[in-house]
Structure formats: C-alpha cells, structure tokens
Amino acid sequence: MKVVFFGTPDFAVPHLQALVDAGHDVALVVSRPDKPSGRGKKMQSPAVVVRARELGLDVVQPRAIKRGPFPDQFAAVNADVAVVVAYGRILTSHYLDGPTYGCVNVHGSLLPRWRGAAPIQAAILAGDTESGVCSQRMTLGLDEGDVYLSASTPIAKDETAGSLYERLMNMGPQVLVDTLAGLPDLVPTPQDETAATFCGLIEKSHGSLDLSEDAASLDRRIRAMSPWPGGFITGETGALKVKAAQVTEGTGTPGTLLSTDPLVVACGTGALQLDTVQAPGRKAVSGKDFANGARLSVGDCLWA
C-alpha cells in the first residue's frame, strides 16, 4: 500500500519501521517542526524525522496543515491510506477522507476508555488493571472512530507510565500492520459511547502530591507521572521529588514521619514508604539516607 505516515515522538518510530519492514510504500512522512532543546537550545528534530531520514524516506514538517503548500503535497501523493501515530495535531477531513481507505490511527488505550492526549497516565492514575492499543478509522471526533483491531496488556501494581509506554509502543506496530493487511475487508466495530472516558494533556502541576489524600491514590499519581513531571511535595524550600514509593501500613497526621528506616510518611488514609527521593539541587537518594542527612526523627514533618 502507498502510505502517508503522520507521527512525531519515539512512540511512533517502531510503527513507521514496521510499515517499511512489511513492504508498504511509505511515500511521505509528516512530522512536527524541529524544536530547540537542552541548555544550549539547539534545534532538534523529532524522533520520527530522524528515523525517516535514516530510512531514506521523504519527510515534510509543515508549520501549517490547513493552508500553505502542504494540503496539495498530501493530495499529490494519492495515498491508499494515511496512518497517524502520536502526531500531535488535529487533522481535517481533507486528510481523513482523502486516501482510498481513509486514515488509520493507533491509540494507546482500549477505546472507548481514555480518549484524549494522555491515556497511559490516565489508566494508571485511575487504577485500571488493563490497558492496550487500538487501531481505529479516524473521524473528526476525538478518538471516536470505529475500532479495527486491539491488543491488551495487564497493568502491574508497580507499573509506571514509562514502563507501560514502552510496552504499548512495542505492541502497536503489530496491530497496525495487521490492520493494513486486512483492508479493505476488515470491518471496524463502532465504539460504545456510553463507556467513553476522556483525558487531557499532562501538566507539571499534575505531579503535585497532597499528603492529606489516601496513600493508594498518591502511589498511583507518583507512578502515573513517572518519568514526567514526576511526583513532588512542595514546601517553602522547593519541591521534594518522590522517585519511588509504595503503600504501607500506618496512621498519623498527614505529612508526619512514622519511620525513618525505611522512610514512611502518614497520609490522609494509610501511609507511603518513600524509597527514593530527591531534594532540590541534590542527587536522588534512598529515603533512609535522606532522613539521615536531614536529621529527621519520627514525628517530624517530612517537608516544610
């Protein structure tokens, strides 16, 4: 099949590679423009652009997709199908309906659960026991398209967004390749609108930990926000990052220490054992070492 591929971050790279390996004619790769990165603000290309160039594929990075030269560039390809994997822009009907078989999207959840921008984090934050990837026939509605194929995976009790991201990134390519292999005979299934849930973009503030909440919710937040923005407790001296934690037994005034070895802090309900923390300007250390360095004792406030 002749394919136009839309994608930007590393999540999309294995999907692009799978299309090439499966023998599809990837006639055009579309990605976001280069962005400044790092302390030096050096311009850096998206991961998909880097890989596409290594593969010798034609790449465009339009700043505008509703106007300018790109709409005509897209139409000139005369693609059999467009594929979208974490592109990061909303496509109009010009792109969704132009190719012979429309536009196939790979989404990191089991639709209709967690339509939107951050389904991986949302699943962990909500305490879901299962996640997965779906291929869908894209429509103008946000992740509302009929689902072609899906693959599921359990969410472990210690799962982080980072570990689930990696697993789904490697599950999606097979779902995508199988979907294209089944066209045009593969009939997608409409989503159950009554079961739909939604999630928005992750912001830094979502990593803030309120110790008056229950320990289980805080544990999920820490894992859902790992690796970015990470869980953190804000005090007058800055933010104490909580790199790793687990729910444990204990009761007390929220924010007070129940133990220093291991480091355990009371929450609104239950307690959290803080296995790895990082103070501002310091390296990440074990909870025990942090307590020793800060000369903390049982009954003290963890972070003020």
N, C-alpha and C positions, 0 to 999 in steps of 0.2 A: 504493500500500500504506500501511496505517497502521503507523507505526514508533515504537518507543521507542528512543531513542539514549542509550547509555552512553559517556561519554568525559570526559577531563579536560584534558590538556595541548594545546599548539599542534598537535601531530601529528594530533590528532583533528579539528581545526577544518575543514580542507578536506573531510573526509569528511562532516561534518554539512552543510556548504554544498552539496556535490554531491547529497545526498539531496533537499534543498529545491529545487535547480535542476532535478532530474529529475522533480519534480512529486509526490514522495511526501508523504504526510500525516505529518509528524513531530509526533505527538501529545504527546510528553513527552520532555524532555531531562534525563538524570540525570547528575550530576557530583559530585565530592568537595566537602566543605565549604570555605569560604574559609579562607585561612591568613595569618598575619602575615608580612610580607615587608619587606626593607630595614632600614636602620638604625633607622628610626622604628617598625618592627614594625606598620605599618599593615595592616589586613586587606585582602587582595587576592583577588579571585575568580579561579577557573581560567579559562584561555583559552576553553574551550568555553562556559562560563557567559556570558562577555562577549559572544561571538558570538551565542549563542542569544537573549539579550535583545535584541540589535540586530535580530534577525530576527523578534522578536515571538513567540517560542515559549515554551511553558510549561516552567519549569525547577524541579527539586527537587534539593536537596543533602543527602540523608539521612545522618545520622551513623551510623545502624544500618540494615542492609538485611535482617537476618534476623528482626527484631522491630520493634515500633512500627507507625506508620501506613503505612510505605512498601509493604510487601508487598500490602496491599489497594489502595493507589493504583495500583500496577503492574497488578494483576489487573483493575481497573476500566476500564483503557484498552481492554482486549480487542484487543490489537495483532495484526496479521498476522505481524510479525517484530520481534525485538529485534536491535539492532546494537550491537556493542561494539568500541570503538577506544581502546585505552590508557586504560581506566577506572581500573585500579589496585586492584580488589577482586575476590575470587573470588565468582562467582555460584553460587547453589544451583539445584537442579533446578526450583524454583518459577519461576525466571526463564528457565532454559534450555529448559524444555519447555512453558511456558505459552502462548506465541504459536503461531499456526497453523503457521508454518514454523520454529519454534524460534528459535535465537539464532545470528546470523552474526557472526563475529569477523574483523577484519583484523589480520594479524600481520606484523611487519617482518622476515621471513626466508622462505627457501624450505623450508617444512616437509617432512620432519621434522627438518631441520637447525636447530639453535638454538631449541628450545622454551625458554620462560622469559622473564625480565624484561629482558634486555639483549642481544637478538640482533644489533643493529647493531654494538655494540662487540665482541661475541664474534667476529663474522665477520672483522673487521679484525685483531683480536688473533691469530686462528688463521691468518692469511694466506690466507683464502679469496679466490678470484678472481671470485666471483659472489655476488650477494645478490638480494633481491627482496621481494615481498609476496604473501601468500596470503589468500584468504578461506576460512574453514572453518566447518563446522557444529559449534558448541561442545558439549563434553561436560564431565563433572565432572573428567576427567583434564586435566592441564596441557598445553594446546595439542595434545591428542591427536585432536581431531575430524577427520573426513573433510574433504578439501580440495575446494572448489568450483572456484576459478579461481586462477591465479597469473600474475605478471609478473616478469621477471628483468632484472637490470642488472649490467654488469661492475663490479668494484671496481678502481679505478685504483691504480697503485703509490704515489701520493701521497695517496690517499683518507684523509680524516679521518672520525671518527664524525659530526661536524657536517655535512659535505657529503653523506654518504650518507643521513643522517637527512632532510635537506631533499629529496633526490631521491625517497626512498621515500614521504615524506609527500605528495608530489605524484603518485605512481604509484597509491597505494592507492585514492583515490576512484573512479577508473575501474573498477578491479577490483570494488569494492563495488557500484557502480551496475549493472555488467554482471551481477553475481551476482543481485541482486534482480530484474533484468529477466528472468532465466532461470528463476526459481522459478514454479511448483513442478516444472517438467520437468527442471531441471538436476540431474544425479545426481553427488554428490560422490565422490571417489576415496579409499579408505582409505589411511592413511599406512603406509609401510614401517617397522615397529617396529625392525627390525634396523639401520636407518640413523639412528635418532634420536640427537641430541646435545642437551645441556642447558646453560643459562647462568643464573647468579644475578644478583642486584642488584649494581650497581656501587657500590663504597665508595671513599672518598677514598684509602685505603691502596693501592688498585689502581694509582694513578698513580706509585708509588714506583719509581725506576729503580735497578737494581743493575748497576753498570758491569762486574761480573765476568761478566755474561751476554753472549751474542753480540749484535753490533751490529744484525743484522736483526730480532731479537726485540725489542730496545729501540726500534727505529724503529717497529715495529708498535704497541707499547704507547703510545708518545707519540701516534701518530695515533688509536688506539682511544680514548684518554682525552681527546681534544680535542673539545669545549671543556671538559668537566668529567670528572674533577677536574684534568686536565692532568698532564703528566709532570713529575716533580721529583726532584732529587737532594738528599738530606738530609745536612746537616753540622751542626757544633756551632753555627754562626751562623744556622741556619734552613734553609729549603728554597730551592734554586735551581730556578726553574721553567724547563723547556725547552719553549719555544713552538713551535719548528720545527727539524727536524733531518733529516739524510739519511745513509744509509750511504755510507761511503767506504773507501778502502784505507788500510792502516796496521796496525802491530803494536806492542805495548808493554805495559808493566804497566798493568792496568786502572785507569782514573782519572787517568792522567798525560797531559799535553798533548803532542801530536805536532806541532801547529802552532798559531799564534795568529792567522794571517791566511791562510785562514779558521781559525776556532777548531775544532780537531779533538782529540778525546779518545779514547784507546785503550780498547777493551772486551775482554771475555774472548776473543772472536774478532772480528777486524776493528776498525773504528773508526767513530765518529759525527762528522759535521760538524754543529756546533751553530750554526744560522743565526740563531736569535732566542732570547734567554734573558732572565730577569728575576730579579734579586736581591731579597731581602726589603726592602720599603719603597721600592723603586726602580721606574722605568718599564722596560718591555721595550726592549731594545736589541739590535743585531747582536752576534754572537759576537765579532767583531773589536773592537768598541767596549767590550764587557765586559772582554775581555782587557787592553786598553789601560788602562781605568780601574782594574782590579785589579792592574796591573803584573805580569801573568803572563808567564812565559817557557816555552819548550819544555822539557819535563822536569818542570815543576811539577805539583803535584796540582791538578786543576780546582777542587775544592770540598771544604773540610775543616771 
